[in-house]
Amino acid sequence: MSRRPEIGAMILAAGRGERMRPLSDATPKPLLTAGGKSLLAWQIEALTRAGFCRIVVNVAHLSEQFVAAFRDGSALGVKILWSFEPEPLEAAGGIATALPLLPGGPALIVSGDIHTVFDYASLRSRAEAMAESDSAPRVHLVMVDNPAYHPAGDFTLIDGRIVMEGAVRKTFANIGLYDTALFRDAPRATRLRLLPYFQRWIAARIVSGEYFEGRWMNVGTPEDLAALDRAFGDRASDRPA
């Protein structure tokens, strides 16, 4: 019986959180709380429920607070591996720098400042196909409706494929599966934005996608954080177990 491939998991948590100031001056944005838990704790618990028991987290701003809060992750039933950045390296730079901590092959990479009920376990079959088939897409993105602050969206989803332009554009939910080999030649400890990589990968037709219409929020400002906290109070009975 063949062994199921190991699927890596990473949470991007190194950003400075400029729009969240002044709250993020003293506390890193992913450690700010809503519904009685930090944004990062909600993400770790969601990944753990989905079967990810080893999670890489990159940190920069006030990084010591992350370690003090979560240590090695054992209190949450998971092993956390910390990727320390002297300054935020943007998404692609953070992934490339953390690559030695991730298993080879596909990895689920999510932002530490989103909150969603999206089931990460639903991506396992896609990740396994990515690991086992050369013909499978090398990147898979979850897309959502455009929030008010981003009405133009990012990309277009057509028949399960991501393209750059189209009549109906959606917003990248900061939830993606990536073949980590795509970052193998990227420089470490260097600021690298993810968008130029997306543009190359989409042009090469190796990016698939799906649309998620459930609850999702990018918690970018103090007002967003307060709104999420209020929403937890309104939905006390339907929080994830």
C-alpha positions in Angstrom: 0.0 0.0 0.0 1.5 3.3 -1.1 2.3 5.9 1.5 0.3 9.2 1.3 2.6 12.1 0.5 3.3 14.6 3.2 1.6 17.9 2.6 3.4 20.9 4.1 1.6 23.8 5.8 2.7 27.4 6.4 1.2 30.5 7.9 2.5 33.9 6.7 2.7 36.1 9.8 5.7 38.3 9.2 4.0 41.5 7.9 4.3 44.8 9.8 0.5 45.4 9.7 0.7 49.1 8.8 -3.1 49.4 8.3 -3.7 47.9 11.7 -1.7 50.6 13.5 -1.7 51.7 16.3 -2.8 48.2 17.5 0.0 46.5 15.7 2.7 48.8 17.2 2.7 46.8 20.4 1.2 43.5 19.2 1.9 41.8 15.9 -1.3 41.8 13.8 -1.7 37.9 13.8 -1.7 38.0 17.6 -4.5 40.4 17.9 -7.7 38.8 19.3 -11.2 38.3 18.1 -13.7 35.9 19.5 -11.4 35.3 22.5 -8.5 34.0 20.4 -5.7 35.5 18.3 -6.1 35.5 14.6 -3.1 33.1 14.4 -4.6 30.7 16.9 -7.8 30.4 14.8 -5.6 29.6 11.8 -3.5 27.0 13.6 -6.6 25.3 15.0 -8.2 25.2 11.5 -5.1 23.6 10.0 -4.8 21.1 12.9 -8.5 20.1 12.4 -7.6 19.5 8.7 -4.9 17.1 9.7 -1.8 19.3 9.4 0.3 18.4 12.5 3.5 20.3 11.4 3.1 24.0 10.6 5.8 26.5 9.6 5.2 30.1 10.7 7.3 33.0 9.5 7.7 36.0 11.8 9.5 39.3 11.8 7.9 42.2 13.7 7.9 41.6 17.4 8.8 37.9 16.7 9.5 37.1 20.4 5.8 37.6 21.1 4.9 34.7 18.8 7.3 32.3 20.4 6.1 33.4 23.9 2.5 32.8 22.9 2.8 29.4 21.2 6.3 28.0 21.9 6.6 24.7 19.9 2.8 24.4 19.4 2.4 21.4 21.6 -0.3 23.1 23.7 -2.4 23.1 20.5 -1.5 19.6 19.5 0.7 20.7 16.7 4.5 21.2 16.0 5.3 24.8 15.1 8.5 25.5 13.2 9.5 29.2 13.3 11.1 31.0 10.3 12.6 34.2 11.6 13.1 37.2 9.3 15.1 40.2 10.4 12.6 42.3 8.4 9.4 41.3 6.6 10.4 39.7 3.3 6.9 39.8 1.5 5.1 36.6 0.8 7.4 35.0 -1.9 10.5 36.0 0.1 9.0 34.5 3.3 8.2 31.2 1.5 11.6 31.0 -0.2 13.4 31.6 3.1 11.3 29.1 5.0 11.7 26.4 2.3 14.2 24.3 4.3 11.6 23.8 7.0 8.9 22.6 4.6 8.8 19.0 3.1 9.4 18.7 -0.6 6.4 18.8 -2.8 3.1 20.6 -2.2 2.4 23.0 0.7 -0.8 24.7 1.8 0.2 28.3 2.5 -2.3 30.8 4.2 -2.1 34.2 5.6 -2.1 34.7 9.4 -4.5 37.7 9.2 -7.5 36.1 7.5 -10.4 34.5 9.2 -12.6 32.0 7.3 -14.7 28.8 7.7 -13.1 27.4 4.6 -12.3 23.7 5.2 -8.5 23.3 4.6 -9.0 19.5 4.5 -10.9 19.9 1.2 -7.6 20.7 -0.5 -5.9 17.5 0.4 -6.9 15.6 -2.7 -5.7 18.4 -4.9 -2.4 18.4 -3.0 -2.0 14.7 -3.4 -2.7 14.9 -7.1 0.0 17.7 -7.3 2.5 15.4 -5.6 1.8 12.4 -7.7 1.0 13.7 -11.2 3.2 15.7 -13.5 0.1 16.8 -15.4 -1.6 18.4 -12.4 -1.5 22.2 -11.9 1.5 23.3 -9.8 -0.5 26.0 -8.0 -4.1 26.1 -6.8 -5.7 29.3 -5.5 -8.9 29.8 -3.5 -10.8 32.9 -4.8 -13.6 34.9 -3.1 -15.9 37.7 -3.9 -14.2 41.1 -4.1 -14.3 43.0 -0.7 -15.3 46.6 -0.7 -11.6 47.7 -0.4 -10.6 45.7 -3.5 -13.4 46.1 -6.0 -11.3 45.3 -9.1 -10.3 41.9 -7.8 -7.1 40.0 -8.7 -7.7 37.3 -11.3 -10.4 35.6 -13.3 -11.5 32.0 -12.7 -12.7 30.2 -15.8 -13.5 26.5 -15.8 -11.2 25.8 -12.9 -8.3 27.8 -14.3 -6.9 31.1 -13.2 -6.3 33.7 -15.9 -5.1 37.3 -15.6 -8.0 39.1 -17.3 -11.7 38.5 -17.7 -15.1 40.1 -17.3 -15.7 38.7 -13.8 -12.6 39.0 -11.5 -12.4 37.6 -8.1 -10.0 38.2 -5.1 -7.3 35.8 -4.0 -8.3 34.6 -0.6 -4.6 34.2 0.6 -5.2 30.4 0.7 -3.1 28.5 -1.8 -1.5 25.2 -2.6 2.0 25.5 -4.1 4.5 23.0 -5.4 7.4 24.3 -3.3 9.8 23.4 -6.1 8.6 26.6 -7.8 10.5 28.5 -5.1 13.6 26.4 -5.2 15.7 28.9 -7.2 14.4 32.0 -5.4 17.0 33.8 -3.3 16.7 33.4 0.5 16.4 36.3 2.9 15.4 38.6 0.1 12.2 40.7 -0.2 10.1 39.1 -3.0 6.5 39.9 -3.9 4.3 37.0 -4.9 2.5 38.8 -7.8 5.3 38.5 -10.3 5.4 34.8 -9.7 1.7 34.5 -10.1 1.9 36.3 -13.4 4.6 33.9 -14.7 2.8 30.8 -13.5 -0.6 32.0 -14.9 1.1 32.7 -18.3 2.5 29.1 -18.2 -1.0 27.8 -17.5 -0.1 25.9 -14.4 -2.5 27.6 -12.0 -5.9 26.2 -11.1 -8.5 27.7 -8.8 -11.8 27.4 -7.0 -14.4 29.8 -5.8 -15.4 29.9 -2.1 -18.6 31.8 -1.2 -18.6 31.1 2.5 -17.4 33.3 5.3 -14.0 34.9 4.7 -12.5 38.1 6.0 -9.1 39.8 5.5 -8.6 41.4 8.9 -6.6 44.4 7.9 -7.7 47.4 10.1 -8.8 48.0 13.7 -12.3 48.4 12.3 -12.1 44.9 10.6 -10.9 43.4 13.9 -13.8 45.0 15.8 -16.3 43.8 13.2 -14.9 40.2 13.4 -15.2 40.3 17.2 -18.8 41.5 17.0 -19.5 38.7 14.5 -18.3 36.1 16.9 -20.7 37.4 19.5 -23.5 37.2 17.0 -22.5 33.6 15.9 -21.5 32.1 19.3 -23.4 28.9 18.5 -21.7 28.2 15.1 -18.0 28.6 15.9 -15.8 25.8 14.6 -15.5 23.0 17.3 
